[in-house]
């Protein structure tokens, strides 16, 4: 077999074309593989026929021709790569990747390989990415709408100020929406602050926070239960009913909560907690009112006990109720949790600051600890100065 025939056989097997272009823009040579690859005899594609026969429209061929002619003008002797479609004799399309270089001062040689399968996969991937982008936008838009709803059910700063004159709420969702929730209330004798940490974060946590909003209003506003421990018992019952109303399967979802009640006349604090304690800073002393180690919601049919603790508050006492998101945040030099001990020390440090400065300093310290780490969980810290 002659060398030329062997070369043509290889080109056929590789679905590859060789085309030679002169500096007048005419095709001087097309390999015999044009017949097996495109369905044209090489002689049909010589001269200007290449730009017309293998294109779906004349401007398309002219654009490619002009692009190649620029290589003669620039005289940059290097390999050039580009991709475009060719039309077969049957009217179908094939994609080719071309390596173009100088054959002589007056000629360019292009070696084209059939990349139709590759382009099909690329197009399929692009289409998939487009669909994923659209779906992601739909989901994100839905979550943003859920955030607006959640923000609307959270009480405003102005409203909270009417109950507790000096307060702050550091509220930092891990995602767009949060599983942490707070609620403030006042009746004829007492002022209340409730901090809730729902199971999970993001959308599942946010849905639980909606449940928390509903059952807290039921217990405080409709049933008018006043004692913090009794509030926890009532919330426990209402939560279980709310998330297991259909009875198909018992849900393990739940909430941790801290309930604060302060008598407006006596300044006596009543506190009860379900896994969430209360920290009080009095001058340089840090006191912790511990919580009972039971969550609200399903808990293996164990009889829960919520105990109420009572303390007479003094002027300038500062109360802190919080979810576990702050102390559980990973960061620092060794990428460890901030932990509860450091959190208590931080609260002791900031307690002498103005209440609004405390919120800003807590936020700064959190971000400084977190650095480039992702936020671990939703963060909620409520501060009240007596």
Number of C-alpha atoms within 10 A of each C-alpha: 5 6 8 9 11 11 14 18 14 13 22 18 12 13 18 22 24 20 21 21 24 19 16 11 19 18 21 17 17 22 19 20 24 24 17 15 20 21 14 18 16 17 15 14 21 18 16 16 14 20 24 16 19 22 20 17 12 12 12 15 18 16 12 13 17 11 10 17 17 12 18 19 9 8 10 12 13 10 11 14 13 11 15 16 18 21 18 19 15 9 14 11 17 18 19 22 19 23 16 22 19 20 14 10 11 11 19 22 21 22 18 22 19 20 18 16 11 12 16 12 11 12 12 12 12 12 12 12 12 12 12 12 12 12 12 12 12 12 12 13 12 13 18 14 14 17 19 13 14 18 13 10 16 15 13 10 11 9 11 19 13 12 17 19 12 16 22 22 18 16 18 19 20 18 16 17 26 29 29 34 27 25 18 20 19 19 14 7 12 21 19 22 22 20 24 26 31 28 19 19 23 19 18 15 23 27 20 25 27 17 16 27 18 15 21 21 15 16 19 18 14 10 12 12 15 18 16 23 23 16 20 26 17 19 23 22 15 21 24 19 15 15 19 17 11 9 9 7 9 12 13 13 20 22 26 24 30 26 27 25 24 22 18 14 8 11 17 16 19 21 25 28 31 27 19 26 22 19 20 23 22 18 14 10 9 15 14 13 17 18 23 17 14 21 24 25 22 21 15 7 6 8 8 15 13 20 16 19 16 13 12 11 18 12 10 14 16 25 22 22 26 28 26 20 22 25 20 19 24 23 21 14 9 7 13 13 17 19 15 13 9 12 15 18 11 15 20 20 13 17 24 17 11 12 17 13 14 21 21 13 14 18 18 12 13 19 15 12 19 22 15 9 13 11 21 18 24 27 26 24 22 19 25 19 19 16
